[in-house]
Amino acid sequence: MGIAYDAVSNSGHQAKETTTYNWDHTCTGTGLVLLVHASVKATGVGGFVTVSAVTCDDVPFALIDRQQSWDMDAELWRLYSPAAGTHVIKVILSEAGVSGDGSHAVALSLTGADSVEASGKNTTYNATLPITVITATANAWIVTGVFKESYNTDPTVDLGTIAWRSPDWSGPGAAMAYYGPVATPGAVTITWGPAETLRFSGVGAAIKPMAAPPAAAAHGRKHRIMKRVRYFVRP
């Protein structure tokens, strides 16, 4: 059973003072994995604002990885086996920001997925952003989430499909993309662009596909042929 795209949703831009926000996401299909890319650019009284938790109908996600670059934070979270239907996704931040540009989050669900098997991350300045992830399973998918201080032009990705991007690129921009299947296990580099004189951070993950169901065993009866032997006694 191969991995397939299911659905994407997003929180919209959230002001720097916001500490909790939520939105709806609808999943369909089976073998679901739900991924959330959350990006924050804000500084609070206690320091740089990060994501404290992500939940789906109050069920907690697990953090895959995060890439912090000064006050700019890109994170990727996952939840295995959400039920089909509409769910409320909630992002909880570490504190309110007193400066900065705020937060975005985007959710992506995949079907036919088993688990996260690896992650990668990177930050660049005045350059494109390569994110390398090492897959361990044939036909895995790669999901990447990126955050940039500003875009003067629309984002690009050299491999895969951009599932969602912030509609306003005059300020900090967030985007998420997926690529697969990767037929041969090994290192895969997804490069985001364009190169501009601003910080560019991102996180990626390799998603393992569900194992194919075992082939049905052949059923049948084994018949033992028995011979009846007659013995005669000579008079």
Backbone bond lengths (Angstrom), bond angles and torsions (degrees), N, CA, C in turn:
res aa  C-N    CA-C-N  psi(-1)  N-CA   C-N-CA  omega(-1)  CA-C   N-CA-C  phi
1 M - - - 1.469 - - 1.517 109.01 -
2 G 1.310 117.86 122.46 1.452 121.36 -177.58 1.514 112.85 -90.53
3 I 1.333 115.39 160.70 1.462 121.87 176.30 1.526 108.87 -75.09
4 A 1.322 116.68 145.51 1.462 122.04 176.91 1.520 109.62 -142.67
5 Y 1.320 115.21 149.94 1.470 121.16 174.88 1.519 109.57 -65.00
6 D 1.339 115.91 138.68 1.464 120.49 178.42 1.522 111.38 -112.92
7 A 1.340 117.76 -64.73 1.469 119.93 -175.64 1.523 109.94 -161.21
8 V 1.331 115.48 159.14 1.461 121.84 175.42 1.520 108.47 -134.28
9 S 1.326 116.40 148.80 1.466 122.33 177.31 1.525 107.56 -151.75
10 N 1.325 116.77 167.20 1.466 118.46 -179.39 1.512 111.37 -150.22
11 S 1.322 114.33 162.01 1.467 121.72 -176.21 1.516 113.33 -85.58
12 G 1.334 116.49 -16.72 1.452 118.87 -168.05 1.525 110.16 75.67
13 H 1.325 116.64 166.97 1.462 120.55 -178.94 1.520 110.83 -68.33
14 Q 1.324 115.64 136.90 1.463 121.90 178.83 1.531 109.33 -117.02
15 A 1.324 116.50 136.21 1.466 120.99 -178.34 1.524 111.15 -65.04
16 K 1.321 116.90 156.68 1.468 121.72 -176.32 1.522 112.76 -60.82
17 E 1.337 118.36 -25.72 1.467 121.22 -179.00 1.528 112.77 -78.20
18 T 1.324 117.46 -14.37 1.464 121.46 -175.91 1.521 110.82 -69.79
19 T 1.335 116.83 134.71 1.469 120.99 177.87 1.525 112.89 -110.36
20 T 1.334 118.20 -22.70 1.462 122.55 179.29 1.521 109.05 -142.85
21 Y 1.312 116.53 135.16 1.462 119.40 175.36 1.522 109.20 -148.94
22 N 1.325 116.18 158.23 1.468 120.18 -176.85 1.525 110.77 -147.78
23 W 1.320 114.75 163.82 1.457 122.51 176.96 1.521 108.62 -158.10
24 D 1.333 117.58 169.90 1.462 122.56 -178.93 1.532 110.78 -95.59
25 H 1.328 114.31 144.40 1.467 120.88 173.76 1.522 107.84 -137.67
26 T 1.339 116.85 133.26 1.460 121.87 -178.81 1.522 110.18 -109.52
27 C 1.348 115.94 122.93 1.467 123.06 177.61 1.520 109.85 -102.99
28 T 1.316 115.99 147.44 1.463 121.45 172.35 1.523 108.14 -134.67
29 G 1.302 117.04 166.08 1.454 119.97 174.86 1.516 113.24 86.60
30 T 1.329 115.29 -167.80 1.464 122.60 -177.28 1.524 109.37 -128.78
31 G 1.336 115.10 167.38 1.457 119.80 -177.69 1.510 111.22 60.92
32 L 1.330 116.87 47.29 1.459 121.50 -172.06 1.524 112.57 -85.82
33 V 1.317 115.74 140.01 1.459 124.06 165.65 1.523 106.53 -126.43
34 L 1.326 115.96 132.17 1.462 122.08 -178.86 1.528 108.31 -111.73
35 L 1.329 116.32 123.82 1.462 122.93 -177.86 1.518 109.61 -116.20
36 V 1.324 116.79 139.23 1.457 121.91 176.73 1.528 108.83 -125.71
37 H 1.322 115.47 124.18 1.466 121.97 172.80 1.527 107.08 -101.81
38 A 1.329 116.41 115.88 1.458 121.63 179.72 1.524 109.10 -114.21
39 S 1.326 116.21 133.95 1.457 121.73 -179.03 1.523 109.09 -126.99
40 V 1.326 115.70 135.83 1.465 121.22 -177.92 1.521 109.19 -134.70
41 K 1.316 116.27 135.65 1.472 121.71 170.11 1.518 107.24 -133.00
42 A 1.324 114.90 91.37 1.462 120.68 -177.53 1.520 109.65 -162.39
43 T 1.328 115.60 152.84 1.459 122.89 175.57 1.513 108.29 -124.72
44 G 1.332 116.60 130.29 1.450 121.73 178.44 1.514 111.38 -107.19
45 V 1.312 116.10 -171.99 1.463 121.57 179.03 1.525 110.68 -61.36
46 G 1.334 116.17 -37.12 1.464 120.98 -176.69 1.513 114.80 -89.15
47 G 1.332 118.14 -1.72 1.463 120.69 -179.27 1.514 111.26 130.78
48 F 1.326 115.78 -158.69 1.464 120.40 -178.08 1.526 109.99 -68.77
49 V 1.327 116.12 137.53 1.466 121.62 -179.28 1.535 108.81 -80.33
50 T 1.332 115.95 134.58 1.464 122.50 175.90 1.524 108.63 -129.95
51 V 1.321 116.59 -179.81 1.466 121.88 177.37 1.522 108.59 -91.20
52 S 1.329 116.69 125.67 1.466 121.45 178.24 1.518 111.86 -87.09
53 A 1.336 117.11 -36.56 1.463 120.32 -177.06 1.515 109.86 -162.77
54 V 1.333 114.44 154.38 1.464 122.64 170.75 1.521 106.33 -131.18
55 T 1.328 117.52 135.52 1.463 120.96 179.91 1.523 110.41 -132.04
56 C 1.329 114.16 158.17 1.466 122.52 174.01 1.521 106.44 -127.04
57 D 1.326 116.92 109.42 1.468 120.73 -173.36 1.526 110.18 51.49
58 D 1.338 116.09 41.87 1.464 125.60 179.04 1.528 114.21 71.15
59 V 1.337 118.09 4.35 1.469 121.08 172.52 1.528 107.65 -87.35
60 P 1.341 118.35 126.12 1.468 119.35 -173.74 1.523 114.15 -74.54
61 F 1.313 115.90 141.92 1.458 123.32 168.11 1.527 108.56 -80.56
62 A 1.332 116.35 164.68 1.463 122.58 171.64 1.527 108.09 -109.61
63 L 1.318 115.96 141.29 1.458 120.94 178.47 1.527 109.85 -74.61
64 I 1.327 117.01 127.83 1.461 121.63 174.63 1.520 109.51 -83.29
65 D 1.348 116.23 -53.20 1.459 120.53 179.78 1.525 108.46 -170.67
66 R 1.334 115.38 163.12 1.463 120.71 175.57 1.519 109.06 -140.65
67 Q 1.349 114.99 152.13 1.458 121.55 175.71 1.520 108.10 -126.46
68 Q 1.324 115.58 112.97 1.465 121.91 -178.62 1.520 108.79 -102.47
69 S 1.329 116.61 129.95 1.457 122.42 175.58 1.517 107.93 -134.09
70 W 1.344 114.73 94.13 1.461 121.27 -175.08 1.526 108.90 58.51
71 D 1.322 119.57 -120.06 1.467 120.34 -177.74 1.524 112.53 -90.76
72 M 1.318 118.03 6.87 1.466 122.10 -175.80 1.529 109.43 -107.78
73 D 1.328 116.34 122.36 1.460 122.43 -172.50 1.522 109.70 -124.62
74 A 1.355 116.62 124.35 1.459 122.38 175.03 1.521 108.39 -116.12
75 E 1.328 117.98 127.04 1.460 121.94 -175.13 1.525 110.68 -132.91
76 L 1.349 115.29 152.55 1.465 121.36 177.38 1.526 107.97 -131.84
77 W 1.338 116.29 125.93 1.464 123.50 -176.41 1.524 108.55 -122.50
78 R 1.362 116.56 156.92 1.465 119.52 -179.01 1.523 111.47 -140.81
79 L 1.354 113.62 153.10 1.463 122.53 174.43 1.520 107.34 -137.85
80 Y 1.334 116.66 125.87 1.451 121.46 179.40 1.526 111.21 -88.92
81 S 1.315 115.19 142.97 1.469 124.62 169.81 1.526 115.22 56.10
82 P 1.346 118.96 46.82 1.462 117.35 170.24 1.523 109.60 -66.75
83 A 1.310 116.76 150.69 1.461 120.00 178.38 1.525 109.74 -72.80
84 A 1.324 116.04 154.16 1.459 120.14 173.26 1.529 108.35 -65.11
85 G 1.331 116.22 143.58 1.458 120.62 -179.78 1.518 110.49 131.81
86 T 1.321 115.93 -174.57 1.462 122.25 -178.20 1.530 110.10 -94.78
87 H 1.323 115.54 130.52 1.462 122.05 -176.64 1.526 110.36 -125.82
88 V 1.326 115.82 157.26 1.459 122.11 174.63 1.527 108.40 -100.74
89 I 1.322 115.83 116.81 1.458 121.44 176.23 1.524 108.43 -97.18
90 K 1.316 115.56 132.98 1.465 120.96 -178.27 1.525 109.39 -124.92
91 V 1.322 115.82 135.18 1.462 122.63 174.53 1.519 108.32 -113.05
92 I 1.330 116.11 128.94 1.464 122.29 -179.57 1.523 107.74 -116.09
93 L 1.333 116.94 122.42 1.450 121.91 -178.46 1.530 110.67 -94.61
94 S 1.330 115.97 161.72 1.465 121.07 -174.85 1.519 112.75 -67.92
95 E 1.325 118.07 -30.78 1.460 122.67 176.93 1.512 109.22 -171.58
96 A 1.327 115.82 172.26 1.459 120.75 176.27 1.522 109.38 -75.87
97 G 1.315 116.35 143.88 1.454 120.49 177.00 1.518 110.69 -86.96
98 V 1.329 115.44 145.26 1.468 120.74 174.14 1.523 110.68 -106.49
99 S 1.328 115.57 -13.84 1.457 121.27 173.16 1.525 107.99 -147.21
100 G 1.330 115.78 163.44 1.461 118.97 -179.14 1.504 112.02 115.80
101 D 1.327 115.62 -168.33 1.462 121.02 -172.37 1.521 114.52 -116.52
102 G 1.348 118.10 -6.79 1.456 118.78 176.52 1.504 114.08 107.50
103 S 1.344 115.18 -153.62 1.462 120.97 -170.37 1.521 111.04 -143.53
104 H 1.323 115.13 153.77 1.465 124.26 170.52 1.523 107.34 -133.47
105 A 1.323 116.93 156.54 1.467 121.23 169.78 1.520 108.36 -148.51
106 V 1.335 115.08 146.59 1.456 120.91 178.31 1.519 108.41 -137.42
107 A 1.327 115.88 139.94 1.467 122.16 179.85 1.516 109.53 -112.63
108 L 1.341 115.36 140.02 1.460 122.09 178.45 1.518 108.01 -134.38
109 S 1.340 117.24 126.33 1.458 120.85 176.02 1.523 109.72 -110.41
110 L 1.343 114.42 141.83 1.457 122.85 179.10 1.519 108.79 -124.34
111 T 1.326 116.94 146.13 1.458 121.04 174.71 1.530 109.45 -104.96
112 G 1.328 115.64 161.55 1.454 120.25 179.70 1.517 113.38 69.27
113 A 1.331 116.69 21.43 1.461 121.96 -175.93 1.521 110.55 -104.30
114 D 1.305 115.78 145.93 1.457 121.17 -178.55 1.523 111.69 -103.29
115 S 1.329 117.59 -58.74 1.462 120.76 -173.80 1.521 110.11 -165.37
116 V 1.337 115.20 169.35 1.465 122.18 173.57 1.520 107.68 -86.89
117 E 1.340 116.98 127.30 1.466 119.44 -176.38 1.525 113.96 -110.57
118 A 1.326 118.61 -12.14 1.462 120.86 178.75 1.518 109.18 -168.20
119 S 1.336 116.15 163.63 1.457 120.75 176.94 1.519 109.95 -143.32
120 G 1.328 115.79 165.54 1.458 122.29 176.59 1.517 108.60 -153.47
121 K 1.343 117.27 161.79 1.464 120.76 -177.70 1.519 109.77 -157.46
122 N 1.345 115.49 163.75 1.459 119.08 -179.22 1.522 109.51 -168.37
123 T 1.337 115.22 158.20 1.464 123.67 171.29 1.515 108.51 -135.84
124 T 1.330 116.78 137.26 1.456 120.53 175.81 1.525 108.80 -133.16
125 Y 1.338 114.69 167.88 1.461 121.55 175.41 1.517 107.72 -138.34
126 N 1.310 116.30 129.57 1.460 121.65 -179.65 1.522 111.12 58.22
127 A 1.340 116.20 40.52 1.463 120.35 -178.13 1.519 109.24 -159.68
128 T 1.334 115.63 165.88 1.460 119.17 170.10 1.528 108.72 -67.90
129 L 1.325 116.53 168.11 1.465 121.30 -175.58 1.523 110.25 -117.96
130 P 1.344 118.84 101.47 1.463 120.59 173.43 1.523 110.65 -87.34
131 I 1.333 116.49 133.19 1.464 122.40 175.67 1.523 107.01 -121.88
132 T 1.323 116.49 119.85 1.460 121.32 -177.60 1.525 110.45 -106.38
133 V 1.324 115.41 129.88 1.465 122.36 177.82 1.523 107.52 -129.15
134 I 1.325 116.98 137.64 1.460 121.39 -179.52 1.524 109.18 -100.85
135 T 1.326 116.11 114.37 1.461 120.60 177.97 1.520 110.07 -84.03
136 A 1.330 115.83 148.53 1.464 120.99 179.98 1.518 112.68 -114.20
137 T 1.325 116.54 -10.20 1.462 121.19 -174.22 1.520 110.09 -126.84
138 A 1.303 116.80 139.10 1.460 120.60 176.61 1.521 110.20 -61.48
139 N 1.326 115.82 140.74 1.474 124.05 177.16 1.522 113.42 69.85
140 A 1.339 116.63 23.00 1.466 120.04 172.54 1.526 109.64 -69.03
141 W 1.337 115.31 162.16 1.464 121.98 173.74 1.527 108.85 -113.23
142 I 1.333 115.68 155.03 1.458 122.47 175.44 1.529 108.33 -114.58
143 V 1.332 116.31 129.08 1.463 122.11 175.43 1.524 107.89 -117.61
144 T 1.336 117.34 131.34 1.461 121.47 178.60 1.519 110.39 -126.66
145 G 1.323 115.64 144.91 1.454 122.86 173.93 1.517 109.18 -127.84
146 V 1.329 117.52 132.18 1.466 120.82 -176.05 1.522 110.94 -129.55
147 F 1.335 113.91 159.62 1.462 121.63 -179.74 1.521 107.66 -142.65
148 K 1.327 117.28 131.46 1.449 121.62 -178.74 1.521 109.73 -131.93
149 E 1.335 115.03 146.56 1.466 119.05 -177.96 1.524 111.93 -58.89
150 S 1.304 116.94 -37.56 1.460 121.20 178.30 1.516 109.21 -164.91
151 Y 1.310 116.08 152.77 1.457 121.63 173.75 1.521 107.87 -121.38
152 N 1.320 116.02 126.47 1.453 118.98 170.68 1.525 110.65 -88.89
153 T 1.328 115.62 -19.85 1.459 121.93 175.39 1.524 108.58 -134.53
154 D 1.310 116.53 165.87 1.467 120.12 -178.07 1.529 111.16 -65.09
155 P 1.333 117.00 150.56 1.467 120.21 179.64 1.522 111.78 -70.71
156 T 1.320 115.06 155.35 1.456 121.33 177.17 1.520 108.62 -132.61
157 V 1.320 116.58 157.24 1.458 122.27 174.48 1.519 107.49 -140.47
158 D 1.343 116.47 136.86 1.460 118.49 -173.21 1.521 113.10 -79.99
159 L 1.320 117.40 -24.15 1.459 121.37 177.64 1.521 109.54 -129.92
160 G 1.314 116.94 133.72 1.455 120.36 173.95 1.515 114.10 96.32
161 T 1.332 113.85 -162.71 1.460 123.30 -173.00 1.522 110.01 -126.64
162 I 1.317 117.31 132.06 1.469 120.92 174.07 1.526 107.63 -77.46
163 A 1.334 116.23 115.46 1.460 121.16 -178.59 1.522 111.75 -77.13
164 W 1.338 115.64 -35.21 1.474 119.97 -178.75 1.519 108.66 -162.96
165 R 1.325 115.86 148.91 1.463 121.86 172.73 1.516 109.11 -144.46
166 S 1.325 115.94 155.05 1.460 119.94 177.80 1.524 109.13 -59.79
167 P 1.335 117.68 135.00 1.466 119.22 -178.68 1.517 113.56 -72.92
168 D 1.346 117.75 -23.85 1.464 121.50 -178.29 1.523 108.39 -107.64
169 W 1.315 116.65 106.07 1.465 120.88 -176.58 1.510 112.43 -98.34
170 S 1.344 118.49 9.00 1.462 120.42 174.99 1.526 110.62 -76.86
171 G 1.330 116.98 -18.17 1.460 121.97 176.17 1.504 109.26 -116.68
172 P 1.347 119.44 -161.22 1.473 120.37 179.62 1.523 110.36 -58.59
173 G 1.314 115.68 137.73 1.452 120.37 -177.57 1.511 111.99 -117.84
174 A 1.322 117.25 135.54 1.463 122.93 176.10 1.520 108.16 -118.31
175 A 1.336 115.62 148.16 1.468 120.45 179.54 1.519 109.16 -153.96
176 M 1.334 115.65 158.95 1.455 122.00 -179.65 1.529 107.99 -141.65
177 A 1.354 116.58 141.28 1.459 121.14 -178.17 1.519 110.01 -141.77
178 Y 1.340 115.43 161.13 1.464 120.74 176.85 1.524 109.23 -135.02
179 Y 1.341 115.41 152.19 1.458 121.30 -178.93 1.524 108.96 -146.97
180 G 1.327 116.46 134.17 1.446 119.77 176.82 1.525 111.15 165.20
181 P 1.329 116.21 171.69 1.459 126.07 0.67 1.525 112.61 -80.37
182 V 1.334 115.69 150.73 1.457 122.47 174.52 1.520 106.35 -94.91
183 A 1.308 116.81 106.09 1.463 121.20 -169.94 1.522 113.16 -64.35
184 T 1.331 116.15 -42.95 1.463 120.44 -175.36 1.519 110.56 -109.25
185 P 1.328 119.19 124.62 1.469 120.81 179.13 1.531 111.75 -58.84
186 G 1.319 115.61 146.95 1.466 120.99 179.61 1.512 110.63 149.61
187 A 1.327 116.05 -169.71 1.461 121.92 -177.50 1.528 110.91 -75.95
188 V 1.324 115.58 131.90 1.465 122.18 176.66 1.527 107.53 -126.53
189 T 1.324 116.73 129.22 1.461 121.33 178.85 1.520 109.84 -111.88
190 I 1.313 114.96 122.17 1.468 122.56 175.32 1.526 107.01 -103.75
191 T 1.334 117.31 123.54 1.466 120.88 -176.49 1.521 110.61 -111.95
192 W 1.339 113.93 121.64 1.461 121.23 177.38 1.532 109.67 -95.72
193 G 1.308 115.62 149.72 1.455 121.93 176.82 1.526 109.66 -142.71
194 P 1.309 117.47 -175.55 1.462 126.19 -0.23 1.522 111.78 -86.88
195 A 1.338 116.13 171.14 1.465 121.00 176.29 1.527 108.91 -78.66
196 E 1.328 115.70 123.98 1.466 121.21 176.61 1.528 107.90 -139.81
197 T 1.316 117.25 163.87 1.454 121.43 -174.75 1.532 110.58 -79.65
198 L 1.320 115.46 64.31 1.454 121.82 -178.97 1.522 108.70 -153.35
199 R 1.334 116.88 161.42 1.461 120.43 177.11 1.527 110.88 -72.47
200 F 1.323 113.84 147.10 1.457 121.95 -175.14 1.526 106.17 -141.05
201 S 1.332 119.08 115.68 1.468 122.24 -177.86 1.520 109.93 -125.85
202 G 1.330 115.34 151.51 1.459 118.45 178.57 1.507 113.58 -163.91
203 V 1.332 114.73 163.52 1.462 123.64 179.95 1.521 107.65 -134.03
204 G 1.339 116.89 144.77 1.453 121.31 177.13 1.510 111.63 -134.14
205 A 1.325 116.71 160.52 1.466 121.93 179.06 1.510 109.97 -145.41
206 A 1.339 115.62 145.25 1.455 122.26 173.34 1.523 108.19 -95.46
207 I 1.321 116.38 130.25 1.460 122.33 -178.26 1.520 109.20 -108.35
208 K 1.310 115.97 121.53 1.467 122.25 -179.50 1.521 110.26 -80.18
209 P 1.342 118.27 134.14 1.470 119.97 177.92 1.523 111.30 -75.88
210 M 1.311 115.42 157.58 1.458 119.96 173.38 1.520 109.77 -65.37
211 A 1.308 115.82 145.92 1.461 120.30 178.31 1.526 109.62 -68.74
212 A 1.309 116.13 145.51 1.465 120.55 176.86 1.515 109.42 -67.01
213 P 1.322 117.88 141.64 1.461 119.10 178.34 1.518 110.49 -62.70
214 P 1.317 116.91 145.96 1.466 119.12 -179.53 1.515 111.31 -63.01
215 A 1.299 115.06 147.06 1.467 119.64 178.57 1.519 109.59 -64.80
216 A 1.324 115.06 143.15 1.464 119.24 -179.08 1.516 109.33 -64.01
217 A 1.299 116.60 133.13 1.466 121.33 179.69 1.520 109.79 -72.97
218 A 1.291 115.19 141.81 1.456 119.15 177.73 1.524 109.12 -71.77
219 H 1.315 114.86 132.71 1.453 119.81 -178.60 1.532 109.85 -110.06
220 G 1.264 116.18 143.07 1.458 120.30 177.47 1.515 110.09 177.50
221 R 1.269 115.49 162.47 1.449 119.39 179.72 1.516 110.35 -94.75
222 K 1.260 112.65 136.11 1.452 117.67 172.42 1.515 107.09 -95.08
223 H 1.301 113.13 120.48 1.459 117.90 -177.98 1.522 109.02 -99.32
224 R 1.244 113.97 130.07 1.451 119.04 174.54 1.529 108.51 -93.44
225 I 1.302 114.11 126.18 1.463 118.62 179.63 1.519 108.02 -90.56
226 M 1.224 113.33 118.74 1.456 118.97 -178.83 1.527 109.21 -109.14
227 K 1.254 112.83 135.94 1.461 117.99 178.92 1.518 109.24 -102.76
228 R 1.278 113.16 137.00 1.461 118.48 175.13 1.531 108.48 -95.77
229 V 1.293 114.51 122.43 1.459 119.43 -178.97 1.519 109.50 -107.39
230 R 1.308 115.84 128.82 1.462 120.72 178.49 1.530 109.12 -104.51
231 Y 1.278 112.93 132.95 1.467 118.00 177.11 1.523 109.18 -108.53
232 F 1.301 114.46 132.90 1.478 119.82 178.40 1.527 109.05 -110.74
233 V 1.325 115.76 136.59 1.445 120.83 176.60 1.518 108.25 -101.85
234 R 1.330 113.38 121.18 1.469 117.34 -179.14 1.526 109.74 -73.42
235 P 1.316 115.94 141.02 1.463 118.06 178.51 1.516 110.76 -71.29
